[in-house]
Amino acid sequence: MKLICGVDIGNSTTEVAVARWEKGSQPRFLASFMTSTTGIKGTLRNVEGVELAVRAAMEEVGRPVSDLSVICINEAAPVLGDVAMETITETIVTESTMIGHNPDTPGGLGLGVGVTAPARALPEWNRTDPVIVVVDGSLDFTETARLVNEAAASGVDVQGAVVQRDEGVLIVNRLNRPIPVVDEVKLIDRVPLGMRAAVEVADQGQTIRTISNPYGIATVFGLTPEETKMIVPVARALIGNRSGVVIRTPRGDVQERRIPAGRLEVSGENGRGSIDVNSGAVVIMDTVQKVEPLVDVKGEAGTHVGGMTERIRTVMSDLTGQSREHMHIQDLLAVDTLIPQEVRGGVAGEFALENAVALAAMVKTNRLPLLDLAADLQKRIGVKVIISGVEADMAILGALTTPGTSKPLAIVDMGAGSTDAALISRDGRVSSIHRAGAGDMVTLLINSELGLNDLLLSEDIKRHPLAKVESLFHVRLEDGTVRFYKDHLDPRLYSRVVVLKSDGSMQPVYCKASMEQIRQVRREAKKKVFVTNALRAMATVAPNHDLRLIDFVVLVGGSALDFEVPDMVTDALAQYGVVAGRGNIRGLEGPRNAVATGLVLAYAGGGGE
């Protein structure tokens, strides 16, 4: 009788399965354990995490580690995935032509058009033009309201106001005739005076309509068709705002320029290609598909994308001790996205959603570092360690223990850095593929599109559902249902969007996006990465690239535990008549432990050789 331990070293987690086995019989599994992977997968730093997992599993069995006959490690070369975000457009405003502002509490309602003038000049205003009042921080709300009321009483047509302080509502509440007021304009001194301007404030829950429409701006300012083309970036930057100001200056210029993100040079077994990252994800992926299988990818020197590709090579070279020349990028995933970027030349911290491309790249090296890892682990733990089986083959064996499955069967392993797929045919032949981009890329997309600048919060948003705290005793979940609480909630969470964690705690989301918008960003990010990569990987391993020739697909890996990703992938595969779903390894482990289980089964199936 032997005690066998299978160890799966993944990008994020290290999983262990321990079984008792006698020749001529099937292994009987006794325990399993999972811990975080220490270091980059397949490098010496993994030893610490593996030792911890093995000892913990043997404690569960109730036997010392020395009772193990052998430890089987998956044959997996180090894989390093990296993600970069390349902004490819940029809105630039000169001559202070726009305040695409969206303060929390603008005052008044409607559209006001007039000539900008300082509030202190209202008593001497002798022009017949309507006025847009510019109020600096030296005036408080009572003084501002008094000046506007007195000017209106003397016949001055005050149409709106631009205010430096956060006092829009306070000012409007004291006016005899309400006007639209945009406040919180920090750089009020940059607002040009004596220029025609339009101020618009929408009702609560609504967004501005006139100055977020190029033709609306053209109507207000009497623009020519050529001038209308020039203000499209301004209108686009104002979409979704509750308030905004557009000011026309004699030499004012608004432009949307494309930032040179760099070129990618892709080499494959079927040719070579060169793509400008500015072309977007569709063009990039079309080029990659034409030359696949990829041999290498290089970025243009001196650009962001060039820095990203070289950084991956350098990191992997340092980790493995191999030269950079032997580091080759073997897969690339590009995704179109939007990033909130500060508008250059704005005066109130304006942001516009700029076009961007997210790139995930993957490097795979040879298995030399894994040999050193096995030798070091054997020395530290005192048990024979062997490298036993290709990772994809082992995952297939483990997945076949899911009740209701049979050959031909495919697995999709969705992890943190990569999405892998493998297929076993009726006669036992296995084919596999590794694809760049998985959970880490989804986190990056959520973080960038919501402008959070907080990867930990973005990870929580990815993993858990949302809710809106509507009172101190109830929340409304993202599916519309209501959950009540016996004890009152933290008052600081009132009216906030929160992440409902699995332990029952609530993590507030500090951003201006609504719960519905956050949910949409989360789901779209998962579709762009997980669904796209799952279909891309499956098409590669499927016979004749036809998904309809696969009977069963089992989803395994950490991301298969996600509360919505398996349903998304299953739905996408349903049109091909494939039976797909979250795996249940050995009928009890769920989608976890497929490779570790497969390692034990492979060792036993080989007669312990």
Number of C-alpha atoms within 10 A of each C-alpha: 8 16 23 27 29 30 31 29 31 26 21 17 19 24 27 31 29 27 22 19 20 14 13 9 9 13 21 15 18 16 18 25 20 22 17 17 23 20 16 20 23 31 24 21 15 22 23 14 19 26 17 15 23 26 18 19 24 24 13 13 16 11 13 11 20 14 12 20 16 20 26 24 27 26 22 23 20 24 23 22 24 20 24 18 24 24 23 20 20 21 23 17 22 15 18 20 27 31 28 28 25 25 18 14 18 29 27 24 19 20 22 22 22 23 23 24 23 18 24 17 13 19 14 9 16 10 10 9 15 18 27 30 25 25 23 20 15 9 15 17 21 13 14 25 20 15 18 27 18 15 19 18 11 12 11 21 17 24 24 33 33 28 28 23 19 21 20 25 17 17 24 22 14 16 19 14 13 18 25 28 32 33 27 22 25 16 14 19 14 15 23 20 17 16 17 22 25 26 28 29 27 20 14 10 6 12 19 21 21 21 26 26 18 20 19 15 23 18 14 17 17 12 16 11 10 8 14 17 15 17 24 18 20 27 21 18 23 29 19 13 19 24 34 31 26 26 25 20 18 9 9 13 17 22 16 16 12 14 13 15 24 20 21 20 17 25 22 18 12 13 15 18 16 17 19 16 25 21 13 20 19 13 15 25 15 11 19 26 14 15 17 18 17 21 17 19 25 19 23 18 14 10 14 18 23 19 16 20 25 18 13 21 21 16 15 25 17 11 16 19 11 16 12 15 9 13 20 20 26 23 25 23 24 25 22 17 24 20 23 19 21 17 23 16 19 23 21 23 18 21 20 21 21 22 19 25 25 24 23 25 24 27 23 20 21 15 16 15 20 23 18 14 20 22 15 15 21 18 12 11 16 12 16 16 22 17 18 21 19 16 24 29 25 24 29 27 22 28 32 24 19 21 13 10 18 17 16 18 24 31 32 34 26 26 22 22 24 27 24 26 32 26 28 24 16 11 8 12 10 17 17 22 18 21 23 28 32 27 23 20 29 25 24 20 29 30 23 21 21 20 18 17 13 13 15 12 19 22 17 17 24 27 22 15 19 27 25 24 25 15 16 18 16 19 24 18 19 16 10 10 9 14 12 12 10 8 9 11 16 11 12 10 18 18 13 21 28 24 24 20 15 10 6 8 10 18 17 19 21 13 13 14 14 13 21 15 12 21 19 13 22 23 17 17 24 24 18 19 23 28 23 16 25 24 16 18 22 25 16 21 21 21 15 10 13 13 19 16 14 22 17 21 26 26 29 31 26 18 23 25 18 15 13 16 21 23 16 16 24 19 15 17 21 12 10 14 13 18 16 24 22 25 30 23 25 19 13 12 14 18 25 27 29 33 33 29 32 30 34 33 22 20 21 22 15 9 10 16 8
